[in-house]
Amino acid sequence: MSMTDLPVLQALKGKLRFHETRQKVLAENVANAETPGYTARDIKAPDFFRVAVDGDADAGVSTVLTNPMHIAGPAIGNGTPFRPEKVGGYDVTPDGNAVSLEDQMMKVTSNQMDFQTVTSLYQRSLGLLKTAVGKK
């Protein structure tokens, strides 16, 4: 068993994968801000607390396999990872586009800050474990 097999570190790795995938979805929303009929999407966050407590590493975020040579990752919770965002009638343009650039950029910034926080927490956790086993 390696140090990174600990449930807490598995939960942190799952959260990092979640934020990475969410960033891609948010970037797709921004890129389609002028596409008629496009509805912004977001990703459901897995229960990271359950991963840390139960050690269930399958609650991570998976990538889309577009080629049989790709490596499958763990799934993102139950059901589909995408969910349409709820928008008020005033946010939908006459061509049916429901992307608010302001909202998307705020989500991108928030997601980036959360990713940096989790990265820092993961690095510090590994540092503490290395110190504890005398490898640092």
MOCORZI-V419991 format. One record per helix or strand of 2 or more residues. SS is the DSSP state (2 for helix, 1 for strand). FROM is the first residue (numbers start at 1). TO is the last residue. Records with the same first field share a line. If there is no record, write none. Layout:
BEGIN
SS = FROM-TO / FROM-TO
END
This chain:
BEGIN
2 = 3-5 / 7-31 / 48-54 / 57-59 / 89-91 / 101-133
1 = 41-43 / 82-84
END
